[in-house]
Amino acid sequence: MEQSARPQPQAVMDGSGIDWDDALTNADYIPDGMKYPDRWVERAAAFRATARGQQDVPYGDHPRERLDLFLPDTPSKGLVVFVHGGYWRAFDKSSWSDLATGPLALGWTVALPSYTLAPEATIPDITLQIGQAISCAAGMVAGAIRLAGHSAGGHLVTRMICKDSPLEPEVTNRIKKVVSISGVHDLRPLRLAEMNDVLKLDEATVLAESPALLDPMPGKDVIAWVGAAERPEFLRQSALLAEAWGRMGLQTKLVADPGRHHFDVIDGLKDPDHPLTRTLIT
């Protein structure tokens, strides 16, 4: 990530003393951080070469409104939906297919949607798209639903169980557990970072789209899972959600995965015996 020509951070100018561009950066603080995207693509492609299921299932009219559905070898126990991250600006479902490995081995069908990226879509637009994707997958797979998402995807899955969720009750009633992995639940700092040139967040949107500032649906279990070696802002974001929603009566849990950083904290989903996978599907 190029930083030498970066203008003075707005956060410093508004008196917080925090360089929000730096606080929200991950790759610069992870050994070989820039090599991870190529690794994700390669291992996901290898997984898809042998996986059972359907790819590029449309859930809307936009070319990116597509999902992949991977099927277990045994009768399905229910549906896991994994939503990718990338600050709403990058990636698609094809980089993350192999994260279905753990839930599939335990008998769960796994759906991974893409969505339209900013600036073509706003975060409220993307929220609606993910609601459509989950509804589509829920119509294809019977049983319980578990939601998981990484980074911006963590925001999107927790957004699904806010009281103003775009999902219909017949779908939300099937969702018992949501696991946000290194999620972004408080969007206010993003307005103070350069990425807001793309995201176009204003105060009203931040307040309407930050799960930690919204009321959750009752009766859901929420796990904020974060790498213990992550940047302080991501640790704060996860702790904030667990505390805020816990105070509202939800069953919440904060897990700091030892030694994990923002780019490898998701790898537990590849292992059916890893605590992250077990936490999601039990």
N, C-alpha and C positions, 0 to 999 in steps of 0.2 A: 504493500500500500504506500503510495507516494505521499510524503508528509512535508517535504522541504519547502514547498510553495504554498502550504496551507495558510490561509489568513488567520488573524487572531481569533480564537474561539469566542463565540458569542457568550458562552457561559462565563468566561472570565470577565467580559465586559458588563454582564448584568450582576456581577458582584458575588457569584457563588465560589469563584476561585478554582473551578473544576474545568479542565479541558475535556469537554464531552466527546469530541472526536476521538481522543485517545482512550477515554474511559470505555467507549463502545467498540474499540478495536480488539480483535482477537489474534489474527494471523501473526502480527508482529511480535507477539509474546509467546508463541508456540514454536518449538524447534521444528524447522522445515514446514512451517505453517502453510506456505503457499503451495506445497506439494499435495496437500490433502484433497483438493477438488478432483485432480486426475485420478487419485487412488479411489475415491468414491465412485467415479464413473466406471472404472475398470472392474471393480468387484461387483458393482450392481449389474453390469452387463453380463458377467460370468454367471451370476445367479439367474438372470432372466433366461439364459440359454437352456436351462433345464427345468425351470419352474412350471407348474401347472396353473392354468387360469386364463384370464382374458386381459388383454392390454388395449389401452386407448379407448376405453368405454366412454362414450360421450355423456356428460351430465348437463350440458348446456350447448349453446351455439358457437361460442368463441373457440378458436382452435386450441387454446390452452385449457379449456374446460373438459378435461379428460382424466380418467383415473385408470389405474391398473388394479386388477383383482386377482390375488394369488390364493390358491386353494390347497388345503391340507390333504394328506393322503388318506385320512380317516374322516368319518362324518364330522361336519363342522360343529364346534361348540358355540360359535358366535362370531362376531365381527370386531376386528381391531382396525381402526383407521389411524394411519400415521400421516401427519402433515409436516412437510419440510420447512426449513428456515431459509435464511438468506436476506434478512431485513426487508422482506416483501419485494425485493428488487432483483433477486438472482435465483438460479437453479430451477429445477423442475423435478417431477417424480422419478425420472430415469436415473438420478444419481443415488437413490436410496433404496432400491428394490431389495437388496440383501438384508436390510433391517427387518424384513418380514420373517427371516429364518427362525428366530426363537419362537414367536407365537405360532407359526405354522407347525413346528415340531410338536407343539402342545395341543394341536387340533383346532386352531383358530384360523378362520379366513382373514386375510389382510388386504385392505384397500389403501392405495397411495394416490392421492389426487395431485394434479398440477393446478395452478391458478394463474390468472392474468397478473403480470407484475407491474409495479409502479415504474414510471409515472403514468402508464396507460390506464391503470386501475388505481383507485384510492384504497386506503385500508378499509373503509366501510364497504366498498365494492367487493374486496377480497373476502371480508367476513361473510357477505351474502353468498359468494361463490362456494366457500367451504361448507356453508349450510346446505347448499344444493348438492354438493358432492356427497356429503354424509347421508342425506336423504336418499340419493340415488343408490348408494351402496347398501343402505338399510333395506331398501326395497328388493335387493337381490339376495340378501343373506338374512336368515331368520336368527332369532335368539338375542342374547345380551350383546351390548355394544360397549367397547372400551375405546377411549380416545387417547392418542399420544401425539405430541408434536415437539419439535426441536427449535429453540430460539424463537424466531417469528412464528413458527408453527406452534410453539408452546402458547404464545399469545392467542392464536386462532382457535386452538382446542379449548382453552379456558373460556374464551369468548362465547363458545357454544352453550355453556351452562350458566351464563348470566340470565337474569330474569327477562331481558329483552332479546333472547336468543332468536336467530332466524329459523330455528328448527321448530317443527310442529310437535305438540305434546306426545303424539304416538311414537316419535323418535326419541325425544328427551327422556321419556319414561323408561326406555330401554338402556339408557346410559347410567351406569352405576359408578364408574370410576374414570377419572381423567388424570393422566400423568403428563405434566409439563416438564420437559427436559431443557434446562437452561433457558426458560421462557422469559419473554419480555412482557411484563404485566402492567407496567407504569410507563406510558408513552411520553410523559412530560419532558424527560431529558432529550428525547429525539428532536424536539423543536429547537434545541440549542446546539445541534450538531449539523455538519455540512450535509448529511444525508437528507435533511429536510428540504433541500433544494429539489429532491426527487419525490419525497413522500408528500410534501405540501400539507403538512399537518397544521391546523390552526387550533386555537384553544378549545373551541367547541368539539372538534373531532377528538382531540386528546381525552377530554372528559368523557365522551360518549364511547370510546373504544379501549379504554384502559381497564382490564378486568379487575385489577386490585382496587379500583375506585368505584366499582359497580357492585350491585347486589347479586349474589349467586342464587341459583335454584337450591332449595333444600334437598336433603337426602342424597347428596352426591359425595363420594370420596375423592379428595384431590391430593395428589402427591406432587410437590415441587422438588424435582430431582435435579441436582446441579453438581458439577465437578468441583471437588474441594480445592483444586488448583486453578480455578477460573478467576477472571478479573473481578475486582471488588464490586463493580456495578451489577454483574450477573448474580453474584451471591446475594446482593441486596434485593434484586428483583424477585428472586425465589423466596427469600425470607419474608418479604413484604406480602406476597400473595398468601403464603401459609398463615401468617399472623392475621392479616386483615380478614380473610374468609373464615379462619378459625374463630375469631371473635364474633362472627355472625352466625355461629352454630354449626358450620360445616365440619365434617371429619377431615382434617388436613394433616399432612405430614411433610416435614422438610428433611430431605436426605442429601448430604454432601458426600459424594462418591469419592473415596480416598484416591489421591493421585491423578484424578481425571481432569482434563481441561475441556474447553468448549468444543473441540473437534473430535475428541475420542470418547466423550461421555455417552454418546449414543451407541457405542459398539456393544454394550451389554444386550441390546435387542437381538444381536446375532446368535446369542447363546441361550438355549431354553432353560439352562440351569442358573443363569445369572440373576441376581436379585432384582435387577431392573425388569427383566421379562416376567419373573415370578410376581413382582409387585403389580405389574400391569394386568395380568390375566387372572389373578386369584381374587 
